[in-house]
């Protein structure tokens, strides 16, 4: 295969050129870089299977840290770290009841985001009836 055909197949420009008008219009439609970084950080939370599982497990229910660990099949300290990260990002909140801490979803948009991410993987989230 010729080099130019390989670049065509890879979607690589063969000349260094750009359309200033197209670039300006595309940049104009973007949020500020700080907002993009914050959004990327929030999306990264879904890149961890344990945190994704915890989000879905907390849909319409509260779980204590010990229950969360059992859901994940891991340690209490591991579950606690995942819950801490989800809480830091505003996805979940907790309430204390005596010596227990119960976690729940703080913002339903996180559940919507988790379900959308699963749909992208062609794996629908469990329905509420099967949960």
N, CA, C and O atoms as a Tinker XYZ file with bonds, in Angstrom:
   524  protein
     1  N      0.849000   -1.174000    0.000000    73     2
     2  CA     0.000000    0.000000    0.000000    64     1     3
     3  C      0.895000    1.237000    0.000000    63     2     4     5
     4  O      1.872000    1.304000    0.745000    81     3
     5  N      0.563000    2.190000   -0.820000    73     3     6
     6  CA     1.343000    3.416000   -0.884000    64     5     7
     7  C      1.148000    4.223000    0.391000    63     6     8     9
     8  O      0.123000    4.113000    1.064000    81     7
     9  N      2.156000    5.039000    0.711000    73     7    10
    10  CA     2.110000    5.846000    1.920000    64     9    11
    11  C      0.891000    6.772000    1.935000    63    10    12    13
    12  O      0.221000    6.875000    2.962000    81    11
    13  N      0.588000    7.451000    0.820000    73    11    14
    14  CA    -0.534000    8.391000    0.796000    64    13    15
    15  C     -1.855000    7.666000    0.999000    63    14    16    17
    16  O     -2.764000    8.215000    1.622000    81    15
    17  N     -1.981000    6.460000    0.495000    73    15    18
    18  CA    -3.210000    5.700000    0.692000    64    17    19
    19  C     -3.334000    5.277000    2.149000    63    18    20    21
    20  O     -4.438000    5.254000    2.693000    81    19
    21  N     -2.215000    4.941000    2.787000    73    19    22
    22  CA    -2.242000    4.584000    4.209000    64    21    23
    23  C     -2.725000    5.768000    5.038000    63    22    24    25
    24  O     -3.522000    5.586000    5.958000    81    23
    25  N     -2.260000    6.979000    4.732000    73    23    26
    26  CA    -2.710000    8.165000    5.457000    64    25    27
    27  C     -4.189000    8.421000    5.216000    63    26    28    29
    28  O     -4.913000    8.796000    6.137000    81    27
    29  N     -4.642000    8.220000    3.975000    73    27    30
    30  CA    -6.062000    8.393000    3.677000    64    29    31
    31  C     -6.895000    7.439000    4.515000    63    30    32    33
    32  O     -7.917000    7.831000    5.080000    81    31
    33  N     -6.463000    6.193000    4.598000    73    31    34
    34  CA    -7.197000    5.188000    5.355000    64    33    35
    35  C     -7.183000    5.471000    6.855000    63    34    36    37
    36  O     -8.103000    5.079000    7.573000    81    35
    37  N     -6.143000    6.150000    7.324000    73    35    38
    38  CA    -6.020000    6.442000    8.753000    64    37    39
    39  C     -6.702000    7.755000    9.126000    63    38    40    41
    40  O     -6.762000    8.094000   10.308000    81    39
    41  N     -7.208000    8.492000    8.162000    73    39    42
    42  CA    -7.858000    9.758000    8.441000    64    41    43
    43  C     -6.890000   10.861000    8.804000    63    42    44    45
    44  O     -7.218000   11.731000    9.611000    81    43
    45  N     -5.702000   10.839000    8.222000    73    43    46
    46  CA    -4.663000   11.829000    8.509000    64    45    47
    47  C     -4.547000   12.787000    7.333000    63    46    48    49
    48  O     -4.493000   12.367000    6.177000    81    47
    49  N     -4.510000   14.091000    7.645000    73    47    50
    50  CA    -4.287000   15.086000    6.598000    64    49    51
    51  C     -2.886000   14.899000    6.017000    63    50    52    53
    52  O     -1.935000   14.593000    6.736000    81    51
    53  N     -2.782000   15.084000    4.742000    73    51    54
    54  CA    -1.480000   14.945000    4.091000    64    53    55
    55  C     -0.768000   16.276000    3.933000    63    54    56    57
    56  O      0.400000   16.309000    3.547000    81    55
    57  N     -1.449000   17.368000    4.225000    73    55    58
    58  CA    -0.832000   18.685000    4.184000    64    57    59
    59  C     -1.202000   19.421000    5.469000    63    58    60    61
    60  O     -2.282000   19.218000    6.023000    81    59
    61  N     -0.297000   20.273000    5.932000    73    59    62
    62  CA    -0.563000   21.067000    7.128000    64    61    63
    63  C     -1.315000   22.320000    6.714000    63    62    64    65
    64  O     -0.717000   23.277000    6.222000    81    63
    65  N     -2.610000   22.314000    6.911000    73    63    66
    66  CA    -3.452000   23.433000    6.528000    64    65    67
    67  C     -4.659000   23.440000    7.447000    63    66    68    69
    68  O     -5.056000   22.394000    7.961000    81    67
    69  N     -5.250000   24.620000    7.660000    73    67    70
    70  CA    -6.473000   24.667000    8.442000    64    69    71
    71  C     -7.355000   25.786000    7.931000    63    70    72    73
    72  O     -6.894000   26.708000    7.258000    81    71
    73  N     -8.626000   25.688000    8.260000    73    71    74
    74  CA    -9.628000   26.663000    7.849000    64    73    75
    75  C     -9.890000   27.585000    9.044000    63    74    76    77
    76  O    -10.601000   27.193000    9.969000    81    75
    77  N     -9.333000   28.796000    9.043000    73    75    78
    78  CA    -9.481000   29.695000   10.195000    64    77    79
    79  C    -10.939000   29.944000   10.582000    63    78    80    81
    80  O    -11.259000   30.031000   11.768000    81    79
    81  N    -11.812000   30.056000    9.603000    73    79    82
    82  CA   -13.227000   30.301000    9.894000    64    81    83
    83  C    -13.846000   29.104000   10.617000    63    82    84    85
    84  O    -14.582000   29.279000   11.588000    81    83
    85  N    -13.554000   27.905000   10.153000    73    83    86
    86  CA   -14.088000   26.697000   10.791000    64    85    87
    87  C    -13.556000   26.558000   12.210000    63    86    88    89
    88  O    -14.298000   26.194000   13.123000    81    87
    89  N    -12.269000   26.848000   12.397000    73    87    90
    90  CA   -11.661000   26.753000   13.734000    64    89    91
    91  C    -12.299000   27.762000   14.679000    63    90    92    93
    92  O    -12.629000   27.423000   15.816000    81    91
    93  N    -12.473000   28.991000   14.224000    73    91    94
    94  CA   -13.088000   30.038000   15.049000    64    93    95
    95  C    -14.506000   29.654000   15.444000    63    94    96    97
    96  O    -14.890000   29.806000   16.604000    81    95
    97  N    -15.280000   29.162000   14.499000    73    95    98
    98  CA   -16.658000   28.757000   14.787000    64    97    99
    99  C    -16.695000   27.587000   15.770000    63    98   100   101
   100  O    -17.525000   27.565000   16.679000    81    99
   101  N    -15.803000   26.620000   15.591000    73    99   102
   102  CA   -15.776000   25.469000   16.485000    64   101   103
   103  C    -15.389000   25.894000   17.896000    63   102   104   105
   104  O    -15.989000   25.434000   18.868000    81   103
   105  N    -14.397000   26.765000   18.017000    73   103   106
   106  CA   -13.970000   27.245000   19.343000    64   105   107
   107  C    -15.067000   28.059000   20.014000    63   106   108   109
   108  O    -15.249000   27.978000   21.229000    81   107
   109  N    -15.783000   28.827000   19.244000    73   107   110
   110  CA   -16.844000   29.666000   19.781000    64   109   111
   111  C    -17.922000   28.812000   20.462000    63   110   112   113
   112  O    -18.546000   29.252000   21.427000    81   111
   113  N    -18.134000   27.614000   19.965000    73   111   114
   114  CA   -19.163000   26.742000   20.521000    64   113   115
   115  C    -18.718000   25.928000   21.727000    63   114   116   117
   116  O    -19.519000   25.198000   22.312000    81   115
   117  N    -17.450000   26.044000   22.105000    73   115   118
   118  CA   -16.934000   25.254000   23.233000    64   117   119
   119  C    -17.088000   25.985000   24.558000    63   118   120   121
   120  O    -16.969000   27.208000   24.616000    81   119
   121  N    -17.353000   25.233000   25.623000    73   119   122
   122  CA   -17.333000   25.842000   26.964000    64   121   123
   123  C    -15.891000   26.188000   27.339000    63   122   124   125
   124  O    -14.955000   25.724000   26.687000    81   123
   125  N    -15.704000   26.993000   28.379000    73   123   126
   126  CA   -14.348000   27.312000   28.824000    64   125   127
   127  C    -13.579000   26.047000   29.224000    63   126   128   129
   128  O    -14.176000   25.058000   29.651000    81   127
   129  N    -12.251000   26.088000   29.082000    73   127   130
   130  CA   -11.413000   24.918000   29.355000    64   129   131
   131  C    -11.595000   24.411000   30.782000    63   130   132   133
   132  O    -11.581000   23.200000   31.002000    81   131
   133  N    -11.764000   25.294000   31.746000    73   131   134
   134  CA   -11.980000   24.863000   33.137000    64   133   135
   135  C    -13.239000   24.022000   33.269000    63   134   136   137
   136  O    -13.251000   23.024000   33.990000    81   135
   137  N    -14.286000   24.416000   32.582000    73   135   138
   138  CA   -15.540000   23.655000   32.604000    64   137   139
   139  C    -15.357000   22.296000   31.924000    63   138   140   141
   140  O    -15.913000   21.296000   32.377000    81   139
   141  N    -14.586000   22.260000   30.847000    73   139   142
   142  CA   -14.306000   20.991000   30.169000    64   141   143
   143  C    -13.507000   20.058000   31.074000    63   142   144   145
   144  O    -13.776000   18.858000   31.121000    81   143
   145  N    -12.518000   20.607000   31.797000    73   143   146
   146  CA   -11.723000   19.785000   32.724000    64   145   147
   147  C    -12.602000   19.201000   33.827000    63   146   148   149
   148  O    -12.504000   18.018000   34.151000    81   147
   149  N    -13.465000   20.047000   34.401000    73   147   150
   150  CA   -14.353000   19.595000   35.471000    64   149   151
   151  C    -15.301000   18.501000   34.969000    63   150   152   153
   152  O    -15.539000   17.511000   35.661000    81   151
   153  N    -15.828000   18.686000   33.788000    73   151   154
   154  CA   -16.723000   17.679000   33.204000    64   153   155
   155  C    -15.976000   16.380000   32.944000    63   154   156   157
   156  O    -16.493000   15.297000   33.221000    81   155
   157  N    -14.762000   16.484000   32.412000    73   155   158
   158  CA   -13.955000   15.286000   32.160000    64   157   159
   159  C    -13.664000   14.545000   33.464000    63   158   160   161
   160  O    -13.678000   13.315000   33.497000    81   159
   161  N    -13.401000   15.289000   34.536000    73   159   162
   162  CA   -13.156000   14.658000   35.843000    64   161   163
   163  C    -14.398000   13.918000   36.319000    63   162   164   165
   164  O    -14.302000   12.816000   36.858000    81   163
   165  N    -15.544000   14.516000   36.124000    73   163   166
   166  CA   -16.790000   13.862000   36.537000    64   165   167
   167  C    -17.069000   12.614000   35.688000    63   166   168   169
   168  O    -17.547000   11.601000   36.199000    81   167
   169  N    -16.768000   12.699000   34.407000    73   167   170
   170  CA   -16.966000   11.526000   33.556000    64   169   171
   171  C    -15.991000   10.412000   33.911000    63   170   172   173
   172  O    -16.320000    9.233000   33.788000    81   171
   173  N    -14.803000   10.779000   34.347000    73   171   174
   174  CA   -13.796000    9.773000   34.698000    64   173   175
   175  C    -14.267000    8.879000   35.833000    63   174   176   177
   176  O    -13.844000    7.727000   35.931000    81   175
   177  N    -15.131000    9.394000   36.685000    73   175   178
   178  CA   -15.641000    8.581000   37.791000    64   177   179
   179  C    -16.363000    7.346000   37.255000    63   178   180   181
   180  O    -16.361000    6.293000   37.894000    81   179
   181  N    -16.973000    7.479000   36.093000    73   179   182
   182  CA   -17.682000    6.343000   35.501000    64   181   183
   183  C    -16.731000    5.355000   34.838000    63   182   184   185
   184  O    -17.140000    4.259000   34.455000    81   183
   185  N    -15.478000    5.736000   34.702000    73   183   186
   186  CA   -14.480000    4.840000   34.132000    64   185   187
   187  C    -14.021000    3.772000   35.114000    63   186   188   189
   188  O    -13.294000    2.853000   34.738000    81   187
   189  N    -14.436000    3.888000   36.355000    73   187   190
   190  CA   -14.093000    2.898000   37.369000    64   189   191
   191  C    -15.305000    1.999000   37.589000    63   190   192   193
   192  O    -16.359000    2.490000   37.995000    81   191
   193  N    -15.186000    0.704000   37.333000    73   191   194
   194  CA   -16.349000   -0.181000   37.440000    64   193   195
   195  C    -16.977000   -0.213000   38.836000    63   194   196   197
   196  O    -18.193000   -0.353000   38.963000    81   195
   197  N    -16.161000   -0.087000   39.873000    73   195   198
   198  CA   -16.710000   -0.117000   41.237000    64   197   199
   199  C    -17.577000    1.110000   41.495000    63   198   200   201
   200  O    -18.657000    0.998000   42.076000    81   199
   201  N    -17.114000    2.268000   41.070000    73   199   202
   202  CA   -17.911000    3.484000   41.292000    64   201   203
   203  C    -19.171000    3.471000   40.433000    63   202   204   205
   204  O    -20.231000    3.914000   40.874000    81   203
   205  N    -19.057000    2.974000   39.229000    73   203   206
   206  CA   -20.238000    2.844000   38.376000    64   205   207
   207  C    -21.249000    1.900000   39.024000    63   206   208   209
   208  O    -22.447000    2.183000   39.048000    81   207
   209  N    -20.761000    0.785000   39.546000    73   207   210
   210  CA   -21.646000   -0.173000   40.225000    64   209   211
   211  C    -22.299000    0.463000   41.451000    63   210   212   213
   212  O    -23.490000    0.270000   41.691000    81   211
   213  N    -21.528000    1.215000   42.222000    73   211   214
   214  CA   -22.103000    1.854000   43.412000    64   213   215
   215  C    -23.184000    2.855000   43.039000    63   214   216   217
   216  O    -24.236000    2.910000   43.677000    81   215
   217  N    -22.925000    3.643000   42.011000    73   215   218
   218  CA   -23.956000    4.589000   41.575000    64   217   219
   219  C    -25.261000    3.864000   41.257000    63   218   220   221
   220  O    -26.330000    4.256000   41.724000    81   219
   221  N    -25.161000    2.826000   40.472000    73   219   222
   222  CA   -26.371000    2.090000   40.081000    64   221   223
   223  C    -27.007000    1.379000   41.274000    63   222   224   225
   224  O    -28.232000    1.293000   41.367000    81   223
   225  N    -26.182000    0.875000   42.180000    73   223   226
   226  CA   -26.717000    0.198000   43.365000    64   225   227
   227  C    -27.459000    1.173000   44.273000    63   226   228   229
   228  O    -28.387000    0.777000   44.978000    81   227
   229  N    -27.064000    2.425000   44.264000    73   227   230
   230  CA   -27.700000    3.430000   45.118000    64   229   231
   231  C    -28.948000    4.045000   44.488000    63   230   232   233
   232  O    -29.609000    4.876000   45.111000    81   231
   233  N    -29.268000    3.653000   43.282000    73   231   234
   234  CA   -30.463000    4.186000   42.632000    64   233   235
   235  C    -31.693000    3.761000   43.429000    63   234   236   237
   236  O    -31.988000    2.572000   43.554000    81   235
   237  N    -32.400000    4.744000   43.963000    73   235   238
   238  CA   -33.654000    4.557000   44.712000    64   237   239
   239  C    -33.501000    3.781000   46.015000    63   238   240   241
   240  O    -34.474000    3.229000   46.529000    81   239
   241  N    -32.274000    3.736000   46.554000    73   239   242
   242  CA   -32.102000    3.096000   47.858000    64   241   243
   243  C    -30.897000    3.681000   48.555000    63   242   244   245
   244  O    -30.027000    4.284000   47.927000    81   243
   245  N    -30.858000    3.495000   49.860000    73   243   246
   246  CA   -29.686000    3.857000   50.640000    64   245   247
   247  C    -28.919000    2.588000   50.972000    63   246   248   249
   248  O    -29.502000    1.516000   51.136000    81   247
   249  N    -27.614000    2.727000   51.067000    73   247   250
   250  CA   -26.766000    1.626000   51.506000    64   249   251
   251  C    -25.732000    2.177000   52.481000    63   250   252   253
   252  O    -25.211000    3.278000   52.298000    81   251
   253  N    -25.445000    1.397000   53.518000    73   251   254
   254  CA   -24.363000    1.783000   54.412000    64   253   255
   255  C    -23.041000    1.335000   53.775000    63   254   256   257
   256  O    -23.038000    0.628000   52.768000    81   255
   257  N    -21.948000    1.746000   54.361000    73   255   258
   258  CA   -20.637000    1.412000   53.804000    64   257   259
   259  C    -20.449000   -0.105000   53.756000    63   258   260   261
   260  O    -19.935000   -0.640000   52.774000    81   259
   261  N    -20.866000   -0.796000   54.818000    73   259   262
   262  CA   -20.704000   -2.262000   54.855000    64   261   263
   263  C    -21.504000   -2.934000   53.745000    63   262   264   265
   264  O    -21.015000   -3.854000   53.090000    81   263
   265  N    -22.742000   -2.470000   53.537000    73   263   266
   266  CA   -23.562000   -3.019000   52.451000    64   265   267
   267  C    -22.920000   -2.726000   51.089000    63   266   268   269
   268  O    -22.921000   -3.568000   50.192000    81   267
   269  N    -22.382000   -1.532000   50.961000    73   267   270
   270  CA   -21.718000   -1.153000   49.714000    64   269   271
   271  C    -20.536000   -2.068000   49.424000    63   270   272   273
   272  O    -20.316000   -2.468000   48.281000    81   271
   273  N    -19.776000   -2.399000   50.468000    73   271   274
   274  CA   -18.639000   -3.311000   50.305000    64   273   275
   275  C    -19.116000   -4.678000   49.838000    63   274   276   277
   276  O    -18.496000   -5.293000   48.971000    81   275
   277  N    -20.212000   -5.152000   50.410000    73   275   278
   278  CA   -20.757000   -6.460000   50.004000    64   277   279
   279  C    -21.254000   -6.421000   48.557000    63   278   280   281
   280  O    -21.079000   -7.386000   47.813000    81   279
   281  N    -21.869000   -5.314000   48.163000    73   279   282
   282  CA   -22.326000   -5.169000   46.771000    64   281   283
   283  C    -21.139000   -5.303000   45.825000    63   282   284   285
   284  O    -21.227000   -5.960000   44.787000    81   283
   285  N    -20.024000   -4.669000   46.198000    73   283   286
   286  CA   -18.829000   -4.696000   45.348000    64   285   287
   287  C    -18.029000   -5.983000   45.476000    63   286   288   289
   288  O    -17.204000   -6.298000   44.618000    81   287
   289  N    -18.276000   -6.732000   46.560000    73   287   290
   290  CA   -17.487000   -7.939000   46.796000    64   289   291
   291  C    -16.070000   -7.611000   47.245000    63   290   292   293
   292  O    -15.138000   -8.378000   47.003000    81   291
   293  N    -15.916000   -6.469000   47.900000    73   291   294
   294  CA   -14.593000   -6.037000   48.339000    64   293   295
   295  C    -14.588000   -5.640000   49.800000    63   294   296   297
   296  O    -15.475000   -6.014000   50.567000    81   295
   297  N    -13.586000   -4.885000   50.165000    73   295   298
   298  CA   -13.409000   -4.483000   51.558000    64   297   299
   299  C    -14.215000   -3.220000   51.879000    63   298   300   301
   300  O    -14.606000   -2.463000   50.991000    81   299
   301  N    -14.444000   -3.025000   53.161000    73   299   302
   302  CA   -15.118000   -1.824000   53.633000    64   301   303
   303  C    -14.262000   -0.593000   53.322000    63   302   304   305
   304  O    -14.789000    0.443000   52.914000    81   303
   305  N    -12.956000   -0.702000   53.512000    73   303   306
   306  CA   -12.099000    0.456000   53.242000    64   305   307
   307  C    -12.093000    0.800000   51.748000    63   306   308   309
   308  O    -12.071000    1.976000   51.385000    81   307
   309  N    -12.114000   -0.198000   50.902000    73   307   310
   310  CA   -12.180000    0.055000   49.457000    64   309   311
   311  C    -13.485000    0.725000   49.069000    63   310   312   313
   312  O    -13.488000    1.695000   48.311000    81   311
   313  N    -14.592000    0.212000   49.586000    73   311   314
   314  CA   -15.900000    0.813000   49.295000    64   313   315
   315  C    -15.951000    2.241000   49.827000    63   314   316   317
   316  O    -16.499000    3.134000   49.181000    81   315
   317  N    -15.384000    2.443000   50.994000    73   315   318
   318  CA   -15.367000    3.772000   51.604000    64   317   319
   319  C    -14.628000    4.779000   50.724000    63   318   320   321
   320  O    -15.065000    5.922000   50.594000    81   319
   321  N    -13.519000    4.368000   50.122000    73   319   322
   322  CA   -12.766000    5.260000   49.237000    64   321   323
   323  C    -13.580000    5.615000   47.987000    63   322   324   325
   324  O    -13.572000    6.763000   47.543000    81   323
   325  N    -14.276000    4.635000   47.429000    73   323   326
   326  CA   -15.120000    4.910000   46.256000    64   325   327
   327  C    -16.269000    5.846000   46.629000    63   326   328   329
   328  O    -16.593000    6.768000   45.879000    81   327
   329  N    -16.878000    5.609000   47.777000    73   327   330
   330  CA   -17.971000    6.470000   48.225000    64   329   331
   331  C    -17.471000    7.895000   48.477000    63   330   332   333
   332  O    -18.160000    8.867000   48.168000    81   331
   333  N    -16.280000    8.004000   49.035000    73   331   334
   334  CA   -15.692000    9.320000   49.291000    64   333   335
   335  C    -15.510000   10.096000   47.989000    63   334   336   337
   336  O    -15.801000   11.290000   47.930000    81   335
   337  N    -15.032000    9.421000   46.953000    73   335   338
   338  CA   -14.828000   10.076000   45.657000    64   337   339
   339  C    -16.162000   10.487000   45.043000    63   338   340   341
   340  O    -16.278000   11.591000   44.511000    81   339
   341  N    -17.151000    9.637000   45.105000    73   339   342
   342  CA   -18.474000    9.974000   44.572000    64   341   343
   343  C    -19.079000   11.149000   45.340000    63   342   344   345
   344  O    -19.733000   12.014000   44.757000    81   343
   345  N    -18.856000   11.167000   46.635000    73   343   346
   346  CA   -19.361000   12.269000   47.467000    64   345   347
   347  C    -18.634000   13.573000   47.136000    63   346   348   349
   348  O    -19.264000   14.628000   47.060000    81   347
   349  N    -17.327000   13.510000   46.940000    73   347   350
   350  CA   -16.545000   14.701000   46.601000    64   349   351
   351  C    -17.059000   15.361000   45.324000    63   350   352   353
   352  O    -17.054000   16.587000   45.208000    81   351
   353  N    -17.499000   14.556000   44.378000    73   351   354
   354  CA   -18.002000   15.072000   43.103000    64   353   355
   355  C    -19.479000   15.475000   43.149000    63   354   356   357
   356  O    -20.019000   15.977000   42.163000    81   355
   357  N    -20.125000   15.256000   44.289000    73   355   358
   358  CA   -21.522000   15.649000   44.423000    64   357   359
   359  C    -22.515000   14.637000   43.894000    63   358   360   361
   360  O    -23.698000   14.948000   43.760000    81   359
   361  N    -22.060000   13.430000   43.589000    73   359   362
   362  CA   -22.970000   12.405000   43.063000    64   361   363
   363  C    -23.825000   11.795000   44.166000    63   362   364   365
   364  O    -24.988000   11.455000   43.946000    81   363
   365  N    -23.246000   11.660000   45.349000    73   363   366
   366  CA   -23.952000   11.039000   46.464000    64   365   367
   367  C    -23.822000   11.900000   47.716000    63   366   368   369
   368  O    -22.988000   12.803000   47.791000    81   367
   369  N    -24.649000   11.602000   48.669000    73   367   370
   370  CA   -24.607000   12.252000   49.973000    64   369   371
   371  C    -24.834000   11.166000   51.020000    63   370   372   373
   372  O    -25.113000   10.018000   50.676000    81   371
   373  N    -24.716000   11.522000   52.281000    73   371   374
   374  CA   -24.945000   10.524000   53.321000    64   373   375
   375  C    -25.657000   11.156000   54.498000    63   374   376   377
   376  O    -25.716000   12.376000   54.652000    81   375
   377  N    -26.191000   10.278000   55.316000    73   375   378
   378  CA   -26.768000   10.689000   56.596000    64   377   379
   379  C    -26.246000    9.735000   57.647000    63   378   380   381
   380  O    -26.003000    8.560000   57.372000    81   379
   381  N    -26.077000   10.243000   58.843000    73   379   382
   382  CA   -25.638000    9.407000   59.955000    64   381   383
   383  C    -26.850000    8.981000   60.771000    63   382   384   385
   384  O    -27.781000    9.756000   60.989000    81   383
   385  N    -26.815000    7.741000   61.210000    73   383   386
   386  CA   -27.844000    7.205000   62.105000    64   385   387
   387  C    -27.108000    6.398000   63.173000    63   386   388   389
   388  O    -26.783000    5.228000   62.973000    81   387
   389  N    -26.855000    7.040000   64.297000    73   387   390
   390  CA   -26.051000    6.389000   65.333000    64   389   391
   391  C    -24.639000    6.185000   64.831000    63   390   392   393
   392  O    -23.962000    7.139000   64.447000    81   391
   393  N    -24.199000    4.953000   64.836000    73   391   394
   394  CA   -22.844000    4.628000   64.375000    64   393   395
   395  C    -22.803000    4.265000   62.892000    63   394   396   397
   396  O    -21.753000    3.883000   62.377000    81   395
   397  N    -23.921000    4.380000   62.217000    73   395   398
   398  CA   -24.016000    4.002000   60.815000    64   397   399
   399  C    -24.048000    5.240000   59.918000    63   398   400   401
   400  O    -24.550000    6.294000   60.310000    81   399
   401  N    -23.502000    5.094000   58.708000    73   399   402
   402  CA   -23.567000    6.137000   57.680000    64   401   403
   403  C    -24.233000    5.518000   56.452000    63   402   404   405
   404  O    -23.774000    4.510000   55.914000    81   403
   405  N    -25.325000    6.149000   56.027000    73   403   406
   406  CA   -26.079000    5.652000   54.880000    64   405   407
   407  C    -25.913000    6.606000   53.706000    63   406   408   409
   408  O    -26.100000    7.816000   53.837000    81   407
   409  N    -25.559000    6.043000   52.565000    73   407   410
   410  CA   -25.328000    6.825000   51.354000    64   409   411
   411  C    -26.514000    6.701000   50.416000    63   410   412   413
   412  O    -27.198000    5.678000   50.369000    81   411
   413  N    -26.738000    7.787000   49.661000    73   411   414
   414  CA   -27.816000    7.813000   48.661000    64   413   415
   415  C    -27.412000    8.775000   47.545000    63   414   416   417
   416  O    -26.483000    9.567000   47.702000    81   415
   417  N    -28.107000    8.698000   46.441000    73   415   418
   418  CA   -27.853000    9.571000   45.304000    64   417   419
   419  C    -28.240000   11.002000   45.688000    63   418   420   421
   420  O    -29.318000   11.237000   46.233000    81   419
   421  N    -27.358000   11.944000   45.399000    73   419   422
   422  CA   -27.621000   13.355000   45.672000    64   421   423
   423  C    -28.175000   14.073000   44.447000    63   422   424   425
   424  O    -28.879000   15.076000   44.563000    81   423
   425  N    -27.849000   13.545000   43.280000    73   423   426
   426  CA   -28.240000   14.206000   42.033000    64   425   427
   427  C    -28.585000   13.120000   41.017000    63   426   428   429
   428  O    -27.715000   12.372000   40.571000    81   427
   429  N    -29.853000   13.046000   40.664000    73   427   430
   430  CA   -30.349000   11.996000   39.764000    64   429   431
   431  C    -29.666000   12.022000   38.400000    63   430   432   433
   432  O    -29.672000   11.015000   37.691000    81   431
   433  N    -29.082000   13.150000   38.025000    73   431   434
   434  CA   -28.387000   13.220000   36.735000    64   433   435
   435  C    -27.228000   12.225000   36.664000    63   434   436   437
   436  O    -26.861000   11.780000   35.577000    81   435
   437  N    -26.651000   11.875000   37.819000    73   435   438
   438  CA   -25.575000   10.870000   37.831000    64   437   439
   439  C    -26.097000    9.503000   37.414000    63   438   440   441
   440  O    -25.406000    8.760000   36.718000    81   439
   441  N    -27.303000    9.169000   37.833000    73   439   442
   442  CA   -27.916000    7.898000   37.428000    64   441   443
   443  C    -28.187000    7.940000   35.920000    63   442   444   445
   444  O    -27.925000    6.972000   35.207000    81   443
   445  N    -28.708000    9.056000   35.454000    73   443   446
   446  CA   -28.961000    9.211000   34.015000    64   445   447
   447  C    -27.664000    9.056000   33.224000    63   446   448   449
   448  O    -27.641000    8.401000   32.182000    81   447
   449  N    -26.594000    9.656000   33.718000    73   447   450
   450  CA   -25.295000    9.572000   33.052000    64   449   451
   451  C    -24.771000    8.135000   33.054000    63   450   452   453
   452  O    -24.266000    7.653000   32.039000    81   451
   453  N    -24.893000    7.456000   34.191000    73   451   454
   454  CA   -24.435000    6.064000   34.287000    64   453   455
   455  C    -25.209000    5.175000   33.317000    63   454   456   457
   456  O    -24.620000    4.329000   32.644000    81   455
   457  N    -26.510000    5.363000   33.245000    73   455   458
   458  CA   -27.329000    4.560000   32.331000    64   457   459
   459  C    -26.980000    4.873000   30.865000    63   458   460   461
   460  O    -26.957000    3.973000   30.025000    81   459
   461  N    -26.713000    6.132000   30.570000    73   459   462
   462  CA   -26.305000    6.502000   29.209000    64   461   463
   463  C    -24.973000    5.872000   28.847000    63   462   464   465
   464  O    -24.786000    5.403000   27.725000    81   463
   465  N    -24.038000    5.862000   29.806000    73   463   466
   466  CA   -22.730000    5.244000   29.558000    64   465   467
   467  C    -22.899000    3.755000   29.286000    63   466   468   469
   468  O    -22.254000    3.209000   28.390000    81   467
   469  N    -23.752000    3.104000   30.043000    73   467   470
   470  CA   -24.000000    1.673000   29.811000    64   469   471
   471  C    -24.635000    1.447000   28.443000    63   470   472   473
   472  O    -24.319000    0.475000   27.758000    81   471
   473  N    -25.527000    2.345000   28.054000    73   471   474
   474  CA   -26.169000    2.213000   26.743000    64   473   475
   475  C    -25.134000    2.329000   25.624000    63   474   476   477
   476  O    -25.256000    1.667000   24.593000    81   475
   477  N    -24.122000    3.164000   25.825000    73   475   478
   478  CA   -23.053000    3.281000   24.826000    64   477   479
   479  C    -22.295000    1.964000   24.668000    63   478   480   481
   480  O    -21.774000    1.660000   23.595000    81   479
   481  N    -22.242000    1.205000   25.727000    73   479   482
   482  CA   -21.560000   -0.085000   25.687000    64   481   483
   483  C    -22.504000   -1.191000   25.220000    63   482   484   485
   484  O    -22.157000   -2.371000   25.271000    81   483
   485  N    -23.696000   -0.807000   24.765000    73   483   486
   486  CA   -24.718000   -1.761000   24.326000    64   485   487
   487  C    -25.095000   -2.752000   25.415000    63   486   488   489
   488  O    -25.450000   -3.900000   25.148000    81   487
   489  N    -25.007000   -2.280000   26.633000    73   487   490
   490  CA   -25.427000   -3.101000   27.772000    64   489   491
   491  C    -26.393000   -2.274000   28.601000    63   490   492   493
   492  O    -25.966000   -1.458000   29.418000    81   491
   493  N    -27.687000   -2.473000   28.403000    73   491   494
   494  CA   -28.637000   -1.663000   29.157000    64   493   495
   495  C    -28.514000   -1.901000   30.659000    63   494   496   497
   496  O    -28.221000   -3.007000   31.112000    81   495
   497  N    -28.740000   -0.854000   31.397000    73   495   498
   498  CA   -28.707000   -0.957000   32.855000    64   497   499
   499  C    -29.877000   -1.823000   33.299000    63   498   500   501
   500  O    -30.892000   -1.902000   32.607000    81   499
   501  N    -29.740000   -2.467000   34.443000    73   499   502
   502  CA   -30.851000   -3.273000   34.936000    64   501   503
   503  C    -32.091000   -2.401000   35.131000    63   502   504   505
   504  O    -31.990000   -1.248000   35.550000    81   503
   505  N    -33.228000   -2.950000   34.832000    73   503   506
   506  CA   -34.471000   -2.204000   35.052000    64   505   507
   507  C    -34.781000   -2.216000   36.534000    63   506   508   509
   508  O    -34.286000   -3.067000   37.273000    81   507
   509  N    -35.590000   -1.282000   36.961000    73   507   510
   510  CA   -35.937000   -1.199000   38.376000    64   509   511
   511  C    -36.651000   -2.470000   38.843000    63   510   512   513
   512  O    -36.514000   -2.867000   40.000000    81   511
   513  N    -37.403000   -3.100000   37.960000    73   511   514
   514  CA   -38.122000   -4.322000   38.330000    64   513   515
   515  C    -37.168000   -5.467000   38.625000    63   514   516   517
   516  O    -37.467000   -6.319000   39.462000    81   515
   517  N    -36.008000   -5.501000   37.943000    73   515   518
   518  CA   -35.070000   -6.600000   38.155000    64   517   519
   519  C    -34.036000   -6.297000   39.216000    63   518   520   521
   520  O    -33.228000   -7.159000   39.562000    81   519
   521  N    -34.050000   -5.080000   39.736000    73   519   522
   522  CA   -33.071000   -4.684000   40.770000    64   521   523
   523  C    -33.420000   -5.252000   42.119000    63   522   524
   524  O    -32.705000   -5.017000   43.092000    81   523
